[in-house]
Every structure is written in C-alpha cells, then in structure tokens.
Amino acid sequence: MTKIAFIWDLDGTLLDSYEAILAGIAETFSQYALPYDKECVRTFILEKSVQALLEQVATVHDLDLAELNTVRAQSLAEKNAQVQLLPGSQEVLDWAKQAGVQQFVYTHKGDNAFTILEHLGLRDYFTEILTSQSGFARKPSPEAAHYLMDKYQLDPNRTYYIGDRQLDIDFAKNSGIKSINFLVSSYPQNQKISLATDIVQIFEDQENFKFPLSSKQ
C-alpha cells in the first residue's frame, strides 16, 4: 500500500507562533514610525499573509520591501524562544511517525524555521523541510507540492496538506492533494479539525491505524 504523506504548515498549525509574529511586526512598524493596530494586522495576515502585509506597507509608505523584510526577519528571530508547540502537535507527530506516515513541511516562514524546529526537537520528524527561501512560488501555487510529490513519488490521493488558513486549503486544491484544516471549506477534499489530535481519529477511522496516540504513553 502506498504510504500516506503529511505536508505540514507551521504557524498556527504545529506552532503557537502568532503572538511572536505579531510582536515582530509591531517592532518593525515602530522602527519605521508606522501606525500599528494589532487586531487589524492579525486579521490581515490570517486572511492573506505577512508578506502581503509587508508588500502593502512598502507600497503605501514608499519603503524598500527587501529592507522591510530583513528588519522584520531579524526581529522575529529574536523571539524564537516565545514559539511553542500547539496542543496535541507532539502527540500527532509521534503517532504519525509510528504509523509510518511520511512527513514534510512547507511553510512561508524563512529558514529561521529550521532553528525553531531544532530548538523544539522536531527536525528529525520530517523527511524534507521547505521554506520561503527554498525557491518555490508562494502558496497557493502548487509548485512546492509538485516538487515533493515528484521527488518522493507521493500518491496525491494519500497526500494531505495540513494548515490553518484558506490559503492552505487553496494550496492543497491547486496541488491536487487532500486538505486537513482548522477551517470549514467548500473544497470537497478538505477535512475540518478543531484540535491537532482530531487527525488521529480521522485516520484510525479511515485507515484502521491502531497506534497509541503518543509514544510517551
């Protein structure tokens, strides 16, 4: 039987990192003396992306986008210690590893993602980690998913992109793979979860996997 594959998003999916992201944006805005509304920024980046926010700010305020990105990345990297795992993430990663699920990451985070995953002890769960600096078109372009599917001979019918935003669902749809997401969607191949551990129930029901929820139990 072809292996199941999980391609994970990070922020808001595996990682409780939005407060650190918002704090980094706030510091960046402060450095340029820009007005900052935390809830407006939160809504914007959840609906679109941090990069889309910075592009808009650079255009409106006539700032250098590359410099803005550099300042923001430096500020965020200083807050790595604030990033924690979301509840249930460790359990699901352990369960998937035991179940023989092949796991990957595709995130819009920069290569700072490697530092965070190393710090949290997660690096070895993933066969390959793709970031915004890996050279692929940003989501919802399917380019990164197609790269992983071609390289590792993944079956699109057994490959899932796990995320927390509509952008992630659109990425899965465009890639021709299935979606697991914290949002409800009209995409028929999306399954909505409320907690990371809901993933275990989905696959124990569908695939008859009978592994412990956590290797620590």
Secondary structure in CASP SS format (residue, H / E / C, confidence):
PFRMAT SS
TARGET T0000
AUTHOR 0000-0000-0000
METHOD secondary structure of the structure
MODEL  1
M C 1.00
T C 1.00
K C 1.00
I C 1.00
A E 1.00
F E 1.00
I E 1.00
W E 1.00
D C 1.00
L C 1.00
D E 1.00
G C 1.00
T C 1.00
L C 1.00
L E 1.00
D E 1.00
S C 1.00
Y H 1.00
E H 1.00
A H 1.00
I H 1.00
L H 1.00
A H 1.00
G H 1.00
I H 1.00
A H 1.00
E H 1.00
T H 1.00
F H 1.00
S H 1.00
Q H 1.00
Y C 1.00
A C 1.00
L C 1.00
P C 1.00
Y C 1.00
D C 1.00
K H 1.00
E H 1.00
C H 1.00
V H 1.00
R H 1.00
T H 1.00
F H 1.00
I H 1.00
L H 1.00
E H 1.00
K C 1.00
S C 1.00
V H 1.00
Q H 1.00
A H 1.00
L H 1.00
L H 1.00
E H 1.00
Q H 1.00
V H 1.00
A H 1.00
T H 1.00
V H 1.00
H H 1.00
D C 1.00
L C 1.00
D C 1.00
L H 1.00
A H 1.00
E H 1.00
L H 1.00
N H 1.00
T H 1.00
V H 1.00
R H 1.00
A H 1.00
Q H 1.00
S H 1.00
L H 1.00
A H 1.00
E C 1.00
K C 1.00
N H 1.00
A H 1.00
Q H 1.00
V C 1.00
Q E 1.00
L E 1.00
L C 1.00
P C 1.00
G C 1.00
S H 1.00
Q H 1.00
E H 1.00
V H 1.00
L H 1.00
D H 1.00
W H 1.00
A H 1.00
K H 1.00
Q H 1.00
A C 1.00
G C 1.00
V C 1.00
Q E 1.00
Q E 1.00
F E 1.00
V E 1.00
Y E 1.00
T C 1.00
H C 1.00
K C 1.00
G C 1.00
D C 1.00
N H 1.00
A H 1.00
F H 1.00
T H 1.00
I H 1.00
L H 1.00
E H 1.00
H H 1.00
L C 1.00
G C 1.00
L C 1.00
R H 1.00
D H 1.00
Y H 1.00
F C 1.00
T C 1.00
E E 1.00
I E 1.00
L E 1.00
T C 1.00
S C 1.00
Q C 1.00
S C 1.00
G C 1.00
F C 1.00
A C 1.00
R C 1.00
K C 1.00
P C 1.00
S C 1.00
P C 1.00
E H 1.00
A H 1.00
A H 1.00
H H 1.00
Y H 1.00
L H 1.00
M H 1.00
D H 1.00
K H 1.00
Y H 1.00
Q C 1.00
L C 1.00
D C 1.00
P H 1.00
N H 1.00
R H 1.00
T E 1.00
Y E 1.00
Y E 1.00
I E 1.00
G E 1.00
D C 1.00
R C 1.00
Q H 1.00
L H 1.00
D H 1.00
I H 1.00
D H 1.00
F H 1.00
A H 1.00
K H 1.00
N H 1.00
S H 1.00
G C 1.00
I C 1.00
K E 1.00
S E 1.00
I E 1.00
N E 1.00
F C 1.00
L C 1.00
V C 1.00
S C 1.00
S C 1.00
Y C 1.00
P C 1.00
Q C 1.00
N E 1.00
Q E 1.00
K E 1.00
I C 1.00
S C 1.00
L C 1.00
A C 1.00
T C 1.00
D H 1.00
I H 1.00
V H 1.00
Q H 1.00
I H 1.00
F H 1.00
E H 1.00
D H 1.00
Q H 1.00
E H 1.00
N C 1.00
F C 1.00
K C 1.00
F C 1.00
P C 1.00
L C 1.00
S C 1.00
S C 1.00
K C 1.00
Q C 1.00
END
